[in-house]
Amino acid sequence: MIKIQKDIPHPKGSGSGIAKYPFGEMQVGDSFSLEGLNAMNVYNSAINYARNHGMKFSKRTVDGVTRIWRIK
């Protein structure tokens, strides 16, 4: 049988607390280039962040440079 215990504090997560990408700092219309980064990995991270924070992002490549824009 599993014993239920009360009043045991939940430990903080093991994450560093430092964001890998600046999604949370972006305003609508802001963008950043993905030079030297895997565009699809970063865009997938943007989509996941957007789902959890009520935002939308767009990825476009113009003249060989891929950028991610915050659009909502």
Secondary structure, 3 states (H helix, E strand, C coil): CCCCCCCCCCCCCCCCCCCCCCHHHCCCCCEEECCCCCHHHHHHHHHHHHHHHCCCEEEEEECCEEEEEECC
